[in-house]
């Protein structure tokens, strides 16, 4: 199992644009080999947006990665986020 988590810090007033981008990113994963689930979520306390994708393997995630990047390549994240997202790539141990 391979888990990709991204924690985003939206700029006030840009949250909806970032959510739409995260949804496009997630939609680009649909139907890809090895995807178990993908969700965009929001922490009620901090207003952070969290993307979660669970894959069968790192290889499946890597094979889908170009399609995911293409889905959001023109999005101006520097205008929507306070800072770079925290990204985690988790493996079961």
N, C-alpha and C positions, 0 to 999 in steps of 0.2 A: 504494500500500500504506500502511496505517495500523496502527501497533503501539501497544498499550496495555500498559504494564508497571507493576505495583504491588508494592512491596517492603514487607512487613509485619513488625513486630517483636512477636511474641507474648509475653505474660506467661507465665512458667513456670506450668504446670498448666492453661493456657487454650488451648494450641496446638490441641487436637482440635476445640474449639468454633469456633475461627477457620478451621481447615481445612474443617469442615463448611459454614461460611458461604461460604467461597471456592468450594466445590464447587457450592453453590446458585446463586451468582452466575454461575459458568461454565455451569451447566445452563440457566440462563435465556437464554443466547446461542444454544443449539443450535437449528438450523433457521432462524436469522435470516438474512436476505439479506446476503450479503457476508462472512460469517464464514468465514475460512480454517481457523483452529484456535484452541483455547483450552486452556490447561493450568494446573494448580496445581502448583508445584514447591517443593522445600525445599533450601536451601543446607546441605550437610552440615557445614560448618565453623562457620557463625554461627548456625544454627537459624532464620534468617529464612525467611519464606514468600514466594514470588514468584508472582504471577499474571501470565500472559502471554496476550494475545489478539491475533491478527493478523487484520486486516480488509482487504477490497478497497479501502475508502475511508473517510475520516473521516465522510462523509455516512451510510454504512451503520452505523458505530459510533454516531453521534448518534441515528439512528432507533431503534436497539436500546436505547439508554441508559435510557429510562424503565422498560422491562421489567427490566433488570438492577438498577436502584435499588429497584424494588418487591420483588424477591426477597430483599433483605437489609435492608429499611427498619427493621425492629424489632430488629435485632441490636445488642447493647450493646457496640460496639467499644471504648468507653472502658474497659470492664471486661476486655477481652481483649488489648489492645495497650499496649505501653509508651509509644508515641507515635504520632502520625499516620503513615500509610504514606507512603513516597516514591512518587510517581506520575510516570510519564513517558509522553508522547504523542509517538511517533516517526514521522517521515515520511521516505521514501526521498529522497535527494538525489543 
